[in-house]
Amino acid sequence: MKPSPSPARGPLQAAQAALAAEHAATYAYGVIGARVAQARANEAREAYGAHLARRDRLTRTVRELGGAPQPAEAAYALPFEVRTPADSERLAAVVEDRVAGAYSDLVRSADGQLRREAADALSAAAVRAARWRGVGVAFPGLTERAQAARTS
């Protein structure tokens, strides 16, 4: 999974990064769905469907902004091995945090309807991350940046 762009980039670049994050999320949810506990299988399917819908919307958005939508990669490197239902839940939370980060950049770079859609997507990813993790974070979409700043 690739990091999202710096907030200094424009809406097209941020939309491309959000699209890349959605491609990676749909891939990851395929892995999550294969390992998640039966009790959370519906939640994983719903998240997968939500990411597919956002991916399709972002594909159209990138075209509307004058770009060529970034295609999905054949496979994505996961941040850790997923063997158990607990691993799949942890992966889902990480994926949603990364998606939230990409949408955070899009919120900062866009305006109007695109900004509202990005804010909605950021909120949805933050809620899913909190559900998977069992607890929310203070600033969804900025978690990784805050952790990176602490370690550098």
C-alpha positions in Angstrom: 0.0 0.0 0.0 1.4 3.3 -1.0 1.4 6.5 1.1 -0.9 9.3 0.1 0.3 12.6 -1.4 1.3 15.7 0.4 -1.5 18.1 0.9 0.3 20.6 -1.3 -0.8 18.7 -4.4 -3.9 19.6 -6.3 -7.3 17.9 -6.5 -6.4 15.7 -9.4 -3.3 14.2 -7.7 -5.2 13.8 -4.4 -8.1 12.1 -6.3 -5.6 9.8 -7.9 -4.1 8.9 -4.5 -7.6 8.3 -3.1 -8.4 6.1 -6.1 -5.1 4.2 -5.4 -6.2 3.8 -1.8 -9.5 2.4 -2.8 -7.9 -0.1 -5.2 -5.7 -1.2 -2.3 -8.6 -1.4 0.1 -10.7 -3.6 -2.3 -7.7 -5.9 -2.6 -7.2 -6.0 1.2 -10.9 -6.7 1.8 -10.6 -9.8 -0.3 -7.9 -11.1 2.1 -9.9 -9.8 5.1 -13.1 -11.6 3.9 -11.2 -14.9 3.6 -10.0 -14.8 7.2 -12.6 -12.7 9.2 -14.7 -14.4 11.8 -18.2 -15.4 10.6 -19.7 -12.9 13.1 -18.1 -10.0 11.2 -18.4 -11.4 7.6 -21.3 -9.1 6.8 -19.4 -6.1 8.0 -16.5 -7.0 5.8 -18.8 -7.5 2.8 -20.4 -4.1 3.3 -17.0 -2.4 3.6 -15.9 -4.1 0.4 -19.0 -2.9 -1.4 -18.5 0.6 0.0 -14.9 0.7 -1.3 -16.0 -0.6 -4.7 -18.6 2.2 -5.0 -16.1 4.8 -3.9 -13.5 3.5 -6.3 -16.0 3.7 -9.2 -17.0 7.3 -8.2 -13.3 8.3 -8.0 -12.7 6.8 -11.4 -15.3 9.2 -12.8 -14.0 12.1 -10.7 -10.5 11.7 -12.0 -11.8 11.7 -15.6 -13.9 14.8 -14.8 -10.7 16.5 -13.5 -9.0 15.7 -16.8 -6.9 12.8 -15.7 -6.6 9.2 -16.7 -7.6 7.0 -13.7 -4.8 5.0 -12.2 -5.5 1.3 -12.7 -5.4 -1.2 -9.9 -2.3 -3.2 -9.4 -2.3 -6.9 -9.8 -1.5 -7.4 -6.1 -0.7 -5.2 -3.1 1.8 -5.9 -0.3 0.0 -6.1 3.0 1.6 -4.5 6.1 1.7 -7.9 7.9 0.7 -11.5 7.4 -3.0 -12.2 7.9 -3.5 -15.7 9.4 -6.3 -15.3 11.9 -9.6 -13.5 12.3 -7.9 -11.1 14.7 -5.3 -10.3 12.0 -8.0 -9.6 9.5 -9.7 -7.2 11.9 -6.4 -5.4 12.5 -5.7 -5.2 8.8 -9.2 -3.8 8.2 -8.5 -1.0 10.7 -5.1 -0.2 9.1 -6.7 -0.2 5.6 -9.4 2.2 6.8 -6.8 4.5 8.4 -4.9 4.6 5.1 -8.0 5.3 3.1 -8.9 8.1 5.6 -5.5 9.6 5.1 -6.0 9.7 1.3 -9.4 11.3 1.7 -7.9 13.8 4.2 -5.6 15.0 1.5 -8.5 15.2 -1.0 -10.6 17.3 1.5 -7.7 19.7 1.9 -7.1 20.1 -1.8 -10.6 20.1 -3.2 -13.6 22.4 -2.9 -17.4 22.3 -3.5 -19.0 18.9 -4.1 -15.8 17.0 -4.4 -14.7 18.3 -1.0 -18.1 17.2 0.5 -17.8 13.7 -1.0 -14.2 13.4 0.2 -15.3 14.5 3.7 -18.1 11.9 3.7 -15.6 9.2 2.6 -13.2 10.3 5.3 -15.9 10.0 7.9 -17.1 6.6 6.7 -13.5 5.2 6.7 -13.0 6.6 10.2 -16.2 5.0 11.5 -15.2 1.6 9.9 -11.7 1.9 11.4 -13.2 2.6 14.8 -15.5 -0.4 14.5 -12.7 -2.8 13.5 -10.4 -1.5 16.1 -12.9 -1.1 18.8 -11.9 2.5 19.5 -11.7 5.7 17.4 -8.8 8.2 17.0 -8.9 11.9 17.6 -8.0 13.0 14.1 -9.0 10.4 11.5 -6.8 10.5 8.4 -3.9 12.0 10.2 -2.9 9.1 12.4 -0.1 7.8 10.2 1.3 11.3 9.8 1.3 11.9 13.5 3.0 8.6 14.2 5.6 9.3 11.4 6.3 12.7 13.0 6.9 11.1 16.4 9.4 8.6 15.0 11.4 11.1 12.8 
